């Protein structure tokens, strides 16, 4: 195979990275090893001419997402604060015939997220797909045991970092009236013992997902949340040994990548939704609001307690797509005017 000229790319982290980027026309050429990266069927979900950023892509779930997107034609910015891990993933993509560049900017600062977007623009001339996967540490332990420092790191990298990354990419996606954004949440957002900080961070991402989906609807931008179950370094921190063993046996990270492809494709069938995935299963998690009980302004605590069964009765409940969906149950003078 002929040698390809290396491309030197400089980011705000002030160092050069040498990345071999095959010319586009040779992505599937006879002289390139495409053992894993050639189209399998005519109806394969493709990302040709799309530029994708995958954060936290040096290892684990992010690596699998980056490999899958590259195998389907995307030009991938492989972001990870560990420069060596980012380079290894990018090199693996290139070795298989794909196109990728490594980036080691952090998602924890506006300067870092601006730098990641700049890498996409400088390297590939655009940005179409954003997969937010970066985040440090997992469950974190019981609330009385977790340090304030650990809580801050978990919330800032998982939640605030995702917010900053979306904010950095948003003007480009909005201006071109196209974008696909996937946010890595977790079913831990619903809550569980030993992960108060992690659950708090992941729950915040659900609100971010739904809000951005609403904001992007008129601009061709679709935003969803993936709740992957994959045995990664974070999963290995789960305090329950039986749960860890179960995940290690049944949930290899690569089985989460198919759902990411579907939700990031041109034909993405949803926006503003939350999808758990793992071990070959993908499902939908949502929120509902019940009609509740309306005792009027004169009702007191004892009245409410007496009607608590009506508060929790799911008969007539509606699926919530917007914070205002609950307001339709108010009647009389309190009826929502919108």
C-alpha positions as CSV (number, residue, x, y, z in Angstrom):
1,X,0.0,0.0,0.0
2,X,1.5,3.4,-0.9
3,X,2.4,5.7,2.0
4,X,0.0,8.6,2.6
5,X,1.4,12.0,3.5
6,X,0.8,12.9,7.2
7,X,-1.2,16.0,8.1
8,X,0.0,18.2,10.9
9,X,-2.8,19.8,12.9
10,X,-2.3,22.3,15.7
11,X,-5.0,23.0,18.4
12,X,-5.3,25.4,21.3
13,X,-3.5,22.9,23.5
14,X,-0.3,24.2,21.8
15,X,1.2,21.0,20.5
16,X,1.3,19.3,17.1
17,X,-0.2,15.9,16.3
18,X,0.7,13.9,13.3
19,X,-2.3,12.1,11.8
20,X,-2.4,10.2,8.5
21,X,-5.6,11.1,6.7
22,X,-6.3,9.2,3.5
23,X,-7.6,11.2,0.6
24,X,-11.4,10.9,0.4
25,X,-11.4,9.2,-3.0
26,X,-9.3,6.4,-1.6
27,X,-11.5,5.6,1.4
28,X,-12.6,2.4,-0.3
29,X,-9.9,2.0,-2.9
30,X,-8.3,-1.3,-3.7
31,X,-5.0,-0.1,-2.2
32,X,-6.4,0.5,1.3
33,X,-7.1,-2.1,3.9
34,X,-10.9,-1.8,4.4
35,X,-11.5,-5.2,6.0
36,X,-13.9,-3.7,8.5
37,X,-14.9,-0.4,6.8
38,X,-16.5,-1.3,3.5
39,X,-20.3,-0.9,3.0
40,X,-22.1,-4.1,3.7
41,X,-25.5,-3.5,2.0
42,X,-27.0,-0.9,-0.3
43,X,-29.4,0.3,2.5
44,X,-26.6,0.7,5.1
45,X,-26.9,3.9,7.2
46,X,-24.1,6.0,5.8
47,X,-22.3,9.2,7.0
48,X,-20.4,10.0,3.8
49,X,-19.4,13.7,3.7
50,X,-20.4,14.2,7.3
51,X,-18.0,15.5,10.0
52,X,-18.5,14.1,13.5
53,X,-17.1,15.0,16.9
54,X,-17.0,12.2,19.5
55,X,-15.9,13.3,22.9
56,X,-14.3,10.9,25.3
57,X,-13.5,8.6,22.4
58,X,-10.1,7.4,23.5
59,X,-11.5,4.3,25.2
60,X,-14.8,2.5,26.1
61,X,-18.1,3.6,24.7
62,X,-16.7,6.7,22.9
63,X,-14.1,4.6,21.1
64,X,-16.8,2.2,19.8
65,X,-19.0,5.1,18.6
66,X,-16.0,6.7,16.8
67,X,-15.1,3.4,15.1
68,X,-18.7,2.8,14.0
69,X,-19.2,6.2,12.6
70,X,-15.9,6.1,10.7
71,X,-16.7,2.7,9.3
72,X,-19.8,4.3,7.8
73,X,-18.0,7.1,6.1
74,X,-17.9,9.9,8.7
75,X,-14.8,12.0,9.1
76,X,-14.3,11.8,12.9
77,X,-12.7,14.1,15.4
78,X,-11.6,11.7,18.1
79,X,-11.5,13.8,21.3
80,X,-10.1,12.6,24.6
81,X,-8.1,14.6,27.2
82,X,-5.7,11.7,27.2
83,X,-3.8,12.5,24.0
84,X,-2.3,9.1,23.7
85,X,-5.7,7.3,23.8
86,X,-7.1,9.7,21.3
87,X,-4.2,9.1,19.0
88,X,-4.5,5.3,19.3
89,X,-8.2,5.4,18.4
90,X,-7.7,7.8,15.5
91,X,-4.8,5.7,14.2
92,X,-7.0,2.6,14.4
93,X,-9.6,4.2,12.3
94,X,-7.1,5.3,9.7
95,X,-5.5,1.9,9.6
96,X,-8.9,0.4,8.7
97,X,-9.4,2.9,5.8
98,X,-11.3,5.6,7.6
99,X,-10.7,9.3,8.2
100,X,-10.0,10.7,11.7
101,X,-8.0,13.2,13.6
102,X,-7.1,13.1,17.3
103,X,-7.9,16.0,19.6
104,X,-7.1,16.4,23.3
105,X,-8.9,19.6,24.3
106,X,-11.0,19.4,27.4
107,X,-14.8,19.7,27.5
108,X,-14.6,21.2,31.0
109,X,-13.9,24.8,29.7
110,X,-15.4,27.0,27.0
111,X,-11.9,27.4,25.6
112,X,-11.6,23.6,25.4
113,X,-14.9,23.0,23.6
114,X,-14.2,25.9,21.2
115,X,-10.9,24.2,20.5
116,X,-12.7,20.8,19.7
117,X,-15.0,22.5,17.3
118,X,-12.1,24.4,15.7
119,X,-10.3,21.0,15.1
120,X,-13.4,19.8,13.2
121,X,-13.5,23.0,11.1
122,X,-9.8,23.3,10.4
123,X,-9.4,19.5,9.7
124,X,-12.5,18.7,7.7
125,X,-14.2,22.0,6.9
126,X,-17.4,21.5,8.8
127,X,-19.5,19.9,11.5
128,X,-22.7,17.9,11.3
129,X,-22.7,15.3,14.1
130,X,-21.9,15.8,17.8
131,X,-21.7,12.8,20.1
132,X,-21.2,13.9,23.7
133,X,-19.6,11.0,25.6
134,X,-16.9,12.6,27.8
135,X,-17.2,12.4,31.6
136,X,-15.0,11.5,34.5
137,X,-15.8,9.0,37.2
138,X,-18.9,6.9,37.8
139,X,-21.3,6.5,40.7
140,X,-19.3,8.2,43.4
141,X,-20.7,6.4,46.5
142,X,-23.2,7.3,49.2
143,X,-23.9,11.0,49.7
144,X,-22.2,11.0,53.1
145,X,-19.1,9.4,51.7
146,X,-18.6,11.3,48.4
147,X,-16.3,14.3,48.7
148,X,-17.4,17.7,47.4
149,X,-14.4,17.5,45.0
150,X,-15.6,14.3,43.5
151,X,-19.1,15.5,43.2
152,X,-17.9,18.7,41.5
153,X,-15.8,16.7,39.0
154,X,-18.6,14.3,38.1
155,X,-21.2,17.1,37.6
156,X,-18.8,19.4,35.7
157,X,-17.4,16.9,33.3
158,X,-20.6,14.9,32.6
159,X,-23.2,17.7,32.7
160,X,-21.5,21.1,32.4
161,X,-19.0,19.7,29.8
162,X,-21.8,18.5,27.7
163,X,-23.6,21.8,27.9
164,X,-20.4,23.6,26.9
165,X,-19.8,21.3,24.0
166,X,-23.3,21.7,22.7
167,X,-23.1,25.5,23.1
168,X,-19.8,25.6,21.1
169,X,-21.3,23.5,18.2
170,X,-24.7,25.1,18.2
171,X,-24.1,28.2,16.1
172,X,-22.6,26.1,13.3
173,X,-25.5,23.6,13.3
174,X,-28.1,26.3,13.5
175,X,-26.6,28.4,10.7
176,X,-26.5,25.4,8.3
177,X,-29.9,24.3,9.4
178,X,-28.7,20.8,10.1
179,X,-27.3,18.9,13.0
180,X,-27.5,15.6,14.9
181,X,-26.6,15.7,18.5
182,X,-26.5,12.7,20.9
183,X,-26.0,13.2,24.6
184,X,-24.8,10.3,26.8
185,X,-27.1,10.1,29.8
186,X,-27.8,7.0,31.9
187,X,-30.8,5.3,33.4
188,X,-29.0,6.3,36.7
189,X,-30.7,9.6,36.0
190,X,-33.8,8.1,37.5
191,X,-31.8,7.5,40.7
192,X,-30.2,4.6,42.6
193,X,-28.3,4.1,45.8
194,X,-24.6,5.0,45.9
195,X,-24.7,7.4,43.0
196,X,-26.3,10.6,44.1
197,X,-23.8,12.8,42.3
198,X,-23.7,10.8,39.1
199,X,-27.5,10.5,39.0
200,X,-27.8,14.3,39.5
201,X,-25.4,14.9,36.6
202,X,-27.1,12.5,34.3
203,X,-30.6,13.7,35.2
204,X,-29.6,17.2,34.2
205,X,-28.6,15.9,30.8
206,X,-32.2,14.8,30.2
207,X,-33.5,18.4,30.7
208,X,-30.7,19.6,28.4
209,X,-31.6,17.0,25.7
210,X,-35.3,17.9,25.7
211,X,-34.7,21.7,25.8
212,X,-32.2,21.6,22.9
213,X,-34.5,19.4,20.9
214,X,-37.2,22.0,21.2
215,X,-34.8,24.8,20.4
216,X,-33.4,23.0,17.4
217,X,-36.7,21.8,15.9
218,X,-37.1,24.8,13.6
219,X,-33.4,24.6,12.5
220,X,-33.1,21.0,11.3
221,X,-31.3,19.9,14.5
222,X,-32.3,16.7,16.2
223,X,-31.1,16.0,19.8
224,X,-31.5,12.8,21.7
225,X,-30.1,11.1,24.8
226,X,-28.6,7.7,24.9
227,X,-28.6,5.7,28.1
228,X,-25.9,3.0,27.3
229,X,-25.3,0.0,29.4
230,X,-21.7,-1.0,28.6
231,X,-19.0,-2.4,30.8
232,X,-16.5,0.5,30.9
233,X,-14.1,2.0,33.4
234,X,-17.0,3.9,34.9
235,X,-19.2,0.8,35.1
236,X,-16.3,-1.0,36.9
237,X,-16.8,1.6,39.8
238,X,-20.3,0.3,40.5
239,X,-20.4,-0.5,44.2
240,X,-22.4,-3.7,43.7
241,X,-20.1,-6.6,42.8
242,X,-23.0,-8.7,41.4
243,X,-24.0,-5.8,39.1
244,X,-20.4,-5.4,38.0
245,X,-20.1,-9.1,37.1
246,X,-23.5,-9.1,35.3
247,X,-22.4,-6.1,33.2
248,X,-19.0,-7.5,32.4
249,X,-20.6,-10.7,31.1
250,X,-23.4,-9.2,29.1
251,X,-22.7,-5.6,28.1
252,X,-19.7,-5.1,25.9
253,X,-19.5,-1.5,24.9
254,X,-19.6,-2.0,21.1
255,X,-23.3,-3.2,21.4
256,X,-24.3,0.4,22.2
257,X,-23.0,1.8,18.9
258,X,-25.9,0.7,16.7
259,X,-28.4,2.9,18.5
260,X,-26.0,5.9,18.2
261,X,-25.8,5.4,14.5
262,X,-29.6,5.4,14.1
263,X,-30.0,8.5,16.2
264,X,-27.2,10.5,14.5
265,X,-28.2,9.6,10.9
266,X,-30.0,11.9,8.5
267,X,-33.1,9.7,9.0
268,X,-33.0,9.9,12.8
269,X,-36.5,8.8,13.8
270,X,-36.8,10.9,17.0
271,X,-35.8,14.1,18.7
272,X,-36.0,14.9,22.4
273,X,-36.2,11.3,23.6
274,X,-34.2,9.1,25.9
275,X,-33.1,5.6,24.8
276,X,-31.5,3.0,27.0
277,X,-29.4,0.5,25.0
278,X,-27.2,-2.5,25.6
279,X,-26.8,-6.2,25.0
280,X,-28.7,-5.9,21.8
281,X,-31.8,-4.2,23.3
282,X,-32.9,-0.6,22.7
283,X,-35.9,0.9,24.3
284,X,-37.6,4.2,25.2
285,X,-37.7,5.9,28.6
286,X,-40.1,8.8,29.2
287,X,-42.0,10.8,31.7
288,X,-45.7,11.2,32.2
289,X,-48.0,13.5,34.1
290,X,-51.2,12.4,35.7
291,X,-54.5,14.3,35.9
292,X,-54.0,14.5,39.7
293,X,-56.5,15.8,42.2
294,X,-57.7,19.4,42.2
295,X,-59.3,20.4,45.5
296,X,-59.2,24.1,44.6
297,X,-57.7,27.0,46.6
298,X,-59.4,26.0,49.8
299,X,-57.9,22.5,50.0
300,X,-55.5,21.9,52.9
301,X,-52.9,19.3,53.7
302,X,-55.4,16.9,55.2
303,X,-57.6,17.1,52.1
304,X,-54.7,16.4,49.9
305,X,-53.6,13.4,51.9
306,X,-57.2,12.0,51.7
307,X,-57.1,12.2,47.9
308,X,-53.5,11.0,47.5
309,X,-54.7,8.0,45.4
310,X,-56.0,10.4,42.9
311,X,-52.7,12.2,42.8
312,X,-50.9,9.1,41.7
313,X,-53.6,7.5,39.6
314,X,-52.2,7.0,36.1
315,X,-55.6,6.8,34.4
316,X,-55.7,9.5,31.8
317,X,-51.9,10.3,32.2
318,X,-50.2,11.9,29.2
319,X,-46.7,11.5,27.8
320,X,-44.7,14.7,28.5
321,X,-42.8,16.2,25.6
322,X,-42.6,19.7,27.0
323,X,-42.7,21.2,30.5
324,X,-46.0,22.8,29.5
325,X,-47.7,19.4,28.9
326,X,-48.6,19.3,32.6
327,X,-50.3,22.6,32.5
328,X,-53.2,21.3,30.4
329,X,-54.7,19.6,33.5
330,X,-55.4,22.9,35.2
331,X,-59.0,24.0,35.0
332,X,-61.2,27.0,35.8
333,X,-59.5,30.2,36.6
334,X,-56.1,28.3,36.7
335,X,-56.5,27.0,33.1
336,X,-53.3,27.6,31.2
337,X,-54.0,30.4,28.6
338,X,-51.4,29.2,26.1
